[in-house]
Amino acid sequence: MKCPKCGAPMESSTCDYCGYTPQTNPTVSNSTGGKTAAAVVTQIFVNTQSAPTQASISPKSRWAALAICYFLGVFGGHYFYVGRTGKGILYLFTGGLFCIGWLIDLVCIAIGKFTDSNNLPLKK
Ligand SMILES: [Zn+2]
């Protein structure tokens, strides 16, 4: 191996003539390369995966909500199920808004317009 600075043959990692020491490439590229790879991976996950799917759909099932609404809707059961406790208590004391709100909610859940406490549509 020859010294890239003065061209003299190098016996060890440091040149005996000019004192040149080559930059230790493995450590430099490992630390920076590892970071960028991780950054790229996290960026891909943020851009494609978590943002559109996780945030826009409720983990609560629409069919479970529909069944609960059908049997316990006049007591606000479906509102308690999706975490909208305030509306659930209102339904509990008014008999599902005198059954009118209950009927509207049954239709809303069936056509997918019903949302949970985070205002997200229920999953299918
Ligand atoms: Zn040298």
py3Dmol code that shows the C-alpha trace and the ligand (Angstrom):
import py3Dmol

protein = """\
ATOM      1  CA  MET A   1       0.000   0.000   0.000  1.00  0.00           C
ATOM      2  CA  LYS A   2       1.244   3.469  -0.951  1.00  0.00           C
ATOM      3  CA  CYS A   3       0.713   6.757   0.852  1.00  0.00           C
ATOM      4  CA  PRO A   4      -1.843   8.795  -1.155  1.00  0.00           C
ATOM      5  CA  LYS A   5      -0.225  12.052  -0.015  1.00  0.00           C
ATOM      6  CA  CYS A   6       3.478  11.532  -0.744  1.00  0.00           C
ATOM      7  CA  GLY A   7       3.522   8.198  -2.593  1.00  0.00           C
ATOM      8  CA  ALA A   8       5.923   6.467  -0.175  1.00  0.00           C
ATOM      9  CA  PRO A   9       5.234   2.823   0.730  1.00  0.00           C
ATOM     10  CA  MET A  10       3.358   2.567   4.004  1.00  0.00           C
ATOM     11  CA  GLU A  11       4.237  -0.202   6.449  1.00  0.00           C
ATOM     12  CA  SER A  12       1.642   0.654   9.068  1.00  0.00           C
ATOM     13  CA  SER A  13      -1.580   2.668   9.014  1.00  0.00           C
ATOM     14  CA  THR A  14       0.425   5.907   9.390  1.00  0.00           C
ATOM     15  CA  CYS A  15       2.931   7.098   6.772  1.00  0.00           C
ATOM     16  CA  ASP A  16       6.480   7.144   8.132  1.00  0.00           C
ATOM     17  CA  TYR A  17       7.539   9.967   5.767  1.00  0.00           C
ATOM     18  CA  CYS A  18       4.836  12.591   6.027  1.00  0.00           C
ATOM     19  CA  GLY A  19       2.810  11.353   8.972  1.00  0.00           C
ATOM     20  CA  TYR A  20      -0.336  10.923   6.849  1.00  0.00           C
ATOM     21  CA  THR A  21      -3.076   8.872   8.471  1.00  0.00           C
ATOM     22  CA  PRO A  22      -5.898   7.620   6.239  1.00  0.00           C
ATOM     23  CA  GLN A  23      -9.449   8.440   7.427  1.00  0.00           C
ATOM     24  CA  THR A  24     -10.903   5.312   8.929  1.00  0.00           C
ATOM     25  CA  ASN A  25     -13.710   4.795   6.449  1.00  0.00           C
ATOM     26  CA  PRO A  26     -15.570   1.875   8.098  1.00  0.00           C
ATOM     27  CA  THR A  27     -16.451   3.749  11.307  1.00  0.00           C
ATOM     28  CA  VAL A  28     -17.500   6.931   9.483  1.00  0.00           C
ATOM     29  CA  SER A  29     -19.709   5.220   6.923  1.00  0.00           C
ATOM     30  CA  ASN A  30     -21.227   2.887   9.494  1.00  0.00           C
ATOM     31  CA  SER A  31     -22.443   5.615  11.818  1.00  0.00           C
ATOM     32  CA  THR A  32     -23.820   7.914   9.127  1.00  0.00           C
ATOM     33  CA  GLY A  33     -25.095   5.139   6.843  1.00  0.00           C
ATOM     34  CA  GLY A  34     -26.956   3.445   9.673  1.00  0.00           C
ATOM     35  CA  LYS A  35     -28.669   6.654  10.656  1.00  0.00           C
ATOM     36  CA  THR A  36     -29.793   7.527   7.152  1.00  0.00           C
ATOM     37  CA  ALA A  37     -31.122   4.003   6.556  1.00  0.00           C
ATOM     38  CA  ALA A  38     -33.166   4.193   9.763  1.00  0.00           C
ATOM     39  CA  ALA A  39     -34.372   7.666   8.839  1.00  0.00           C
ATOM     40  CA  VAL A  40     -35.461   6.457   5.416  1.00  0.00           C
ATOM     41  CA  VAL A  41     -37.318   3.490   6.932  1.00  0.00           C
ATOM     42  CA  THR A  42     -39.149   5.659   9.469  1.00  0.00           C
ATOM     43  CA  GLN A  43     -39.991   8.180   6.763  1.00  0.00           C
ATOM     44  CA  ILE A  44     -41.486   5.430   4.586  1.00  0.00           C
ATOM     45  CA  PHE A  45     -43.566   4.194   7.512  1.00  0.00           C
ATOM     46  CA  VAL A  46     -44.755   7.696   8.391  1.00  0.00           C
ATOM     47  CA  ASN A  47     -45.579   8.583   4.795  1.00  0.00           C
ATOM     48  CA  THR A  48     -47.287   5.419   3.577  1.00  0.00           C
ATOM     49  CA  GLN A  49     -48.430   3.290   6.516  1.00  0.00           C
ATOM     50  CA  SER A  50     -49.504   4.934   9.739  1.00  0.00           C
ATOM     51  CA  ALA A  51     -50.851   8.269   8.527  1.00  0.00           C
ATOM     52  CA  PRO A  52     -53.669   7.276   6.156  1.00  0.00           C
ATOM     53  CA  THR A  53     -54.817   3.910   7.582  1.00  0.00           C
ATOM     54  CA  GLN A  54     -54.417   4.196  11.357  1.00  0.00           C
ATOM     55  CA  ALA A  55     -55.680   7.723  11.853  1.00  0.00           C
ATOM     56  CA  SER A  56     -58.738   7.728   9.587  1.00  0.00           C
ATOM     57  CA  ILE A  57     -60.601   4.574  10.729  1.00  0.00           C
ATOM     58  CA  SER A  58     -61.925   3.782  14.197  1.00  0.00           C
ATOM     59  CA  PRO A  59     -60.838   0.457  15.777  1.00  0.00           C
ATOM     60  CA  LYS A  60     -64.494  -0.080  16.762  1.00  0.00           C
ATOM     61  CA  SER A  61     -66.493  -2.418  14.513  1.00  0.00           C
ATOM     62  CA  ARG A  62     -69.483  -1.063  12.615  1.00  0.00           C
ATOM     63  CA  TRP A  63     -71.295  -4.416  12.811  1.00  0.00           C
ATOM     64  CA  ALA A  64     -70.828  -4.638  16.569  1.00  0.00           C
ATOM     65  CA  ALA A  65     -72.138  -1.082  16.883  1.00  0.00           C
ATOM     66  CA  LEU A  66     -75.116  -1.967  14.679  1.00  0.00           C
ATOM     67  CA  ALA A  67     -75.967  -5.022  16.805  1.00  0.00           C
ATOM     68  CA  ILE A  68     -75.582  -3.064  20.050  1.00  0.00           C
ATOM     69  CA  CYS A  69     -77.653  -0.219  18.621  1.00  0.00           C
ATOM     70  CA  TYR A  70     -80.421  -2.613  17.553  1.00  0.00           C
ATOM     71  CA  PHE A  71     -80.744  -4.237  20.981  1.00  0.00           C
ATOM     72  CA  LEU A  72     -79.565  -1.495  23.353  1.00  0.00           C
ATOM     73  CA  GLY A  73     -79.818   1.619  21.185  1.00  0.00           C
ATOM     74  CA  VAL A  74     -82.668   3.199  23.186  1.00  0.00           C
ATOM     75  CA  PHE A  75     -80.350   3.085  26.221  1.00  0.00           C
ATOM     76  CA  GLY A  76     -77.485   4.666  24.254  1.00  0.00           C
ATOM     77  CA  GLY A  77     -75.490   1.414  24.155  1.00  0.00           C
ATOM     78  CA  HIS A  78     -73.866   2.161  20.809  1.00  0.00           C
ATOM     79  CA  TYR A  79     -72.663   5.555  22.062  1.00  0.00           C
ATOM     80  CA  PHE A  80     -71.084   3.956  25.125  1.00  0.00           C
ATOM     81  CA  TYR A  81     -69.497   1.368  22.795  1.00  0.00           C
ATOM     82  CA  VAL A  82     -67.716   3.999  20.645  1.00  0.00           C
ATOM     83  CA  GLY A  83     -66.736   6.112  23.661  1.00  0.00           C
ATOM     84  CA  ARG A  84     -69.275   8.949  23.223  1.00  0.00           C
ATOM     85  CA  THR A  85     -70.430   8.703  26.825  1.00  0.00           C
ATOM     86  CA  GLY A  86     -72.173  12.091  26.967  1.00  0.00           C
ATOM     87  CA  LYS A  87     -74.495  11.241  24.094  1.00  0.00           C
ATOM     88  CA  GLY A  88     -74.981   7.789  25.604  1.00  0.00           C
ATOM     89  CA  ILE A  89     -76.206   9.261  28.882  1.00  0.00           C
ATOM     90  CA  LEU A  90     -78.533  11.580  26.953  1.00  0.00           C
ATOM     91  CA  TYR A  91     -80.005   8.573  25.124  1.00  0.00           C
ATOM     92  CA  LEU A  92     -80.231   6.655  28.396  1.00  0.00           C
ATOM     93  CA  PHE A  93     -82.510   9.292  29.962  1.00  0.00           C
ATOM     94  CA  THR A  94     -84.532  10.150  26.842  1.00  0.00           C
ATOM     95  CA  GLY A  95     -85.091   6.624  25.503  1.00  0.00           C
ATOM     96  CA  GLY A  96     -82.851   7.116  22.462  1.00  0.00           C
ATOM     97  CA  LEU A  97     -84.215  10.653  21.939  1.00  0.00           C
ATOM     98  CA  PHE A  98     -87.765   9.201  22.060  1.00  0.00           C
ATOM     99  CA  CYS A  99     -86.761   6.440  19.612  1.00  0.00           C
ATOM    100  CA  ILE A 100     -86.284   8.986  16.800  1.00  0.00           C
ATOM    101  CA  GLY A 101     -82.535   9.383  17.412  1.00  0.00           C
ATOM    102  CA  TRP A 102     -82.255   5.626  17.797  1.00  0.00           C
ATOM    103  CA  LEU A 103     -83.812   5.021  14.348  1.00  0.00           C
ATOM    104  CA  ILE A 104     -81.581   7.680  12.764  1.00  0.00           C
ATOM    105  CA  ASP A 105     -78.490   6.128  14.390  1.00  0.00           C
ATOM    106  CA  LEU A 106     -79.445   2.651  13.134  1.00  0.00           C
ATOM    107  CA  VAL A 107     -79.481   4.014   9.584  1.00  0.00           C
ATOM    108  CA  CYS A 108     -76.278   6.022  10.128  1.00  0.00           C
ATOM    109  CA  ILE A 109     -74.377   2.964  11.379  1.00  0.00           C
ATOM    110  CA  ALA A 110     -75.725   0.801   8.532  1.00  0.00           C
ATOM    111  CA  ILE A 111     -74.587   3.242   5.837  1.00  0.00           C
ATOM    112  CA  GLY A 112     -71.255   3.961   7.585  1.00  0.00           C
ATOM    113  CA  LYS A 113     -71.917   7.536   8.707  1.00  0.00           C
ATOM    114  CA  PHE A 114     -71.610   6.790  12.431  1.00  0.00           C
ATOM    115  CA  THR A 115     -68.396   8.052  14.091  1.00  0.00           C
ATOM    116  CA  ASP A 116     -66.617   7.304  17.360  1.00  0.00           C
ATOM    117  CA  SER A 117     -65.377   9.628  20.135  1.00  0.00           C
ATOM    118  CA  ASN A 118     -62.444  10.723  17.920  1.00  0.00           C
ATOM    119  CA  ASN A 119     -64.854  11.557  15.072  1.00  0.00           C
ATOM    120  CA  LEU A 120     -63.543   8.618  13.035  1.00  0.00           C
ATOM    121  CA  PRO A 121     -65.810   6.366  10.927  1.00  0.00           C
ATOM    122  CA  LEU A 122     -66.204   2.821  12.255  1.00  0.00           C
ATOM    123  CA  LYS A 123     -64.361  -0.015  10.501  1.00  0.00           C
ATOM    124  CA  LYS A 124     -66.335  -2.625   8.564  1.00  0.00           C
TER     125      LYS A 124
END
"""
ligand_1 = """\
1
ZN
Zn 3.273 10.032 3.243
"""
view = py3Dmol.view(width=600, height=400)
view.addModel(protein, "pdb")
view.setStyle({"model": 0}, {"cartoon": {"style": "trace"}})
view.addModel(ligand_1, "xyz")
view.setStyle({"model": 1}, {"stick": {}})
view.zoomTo()
view.show()
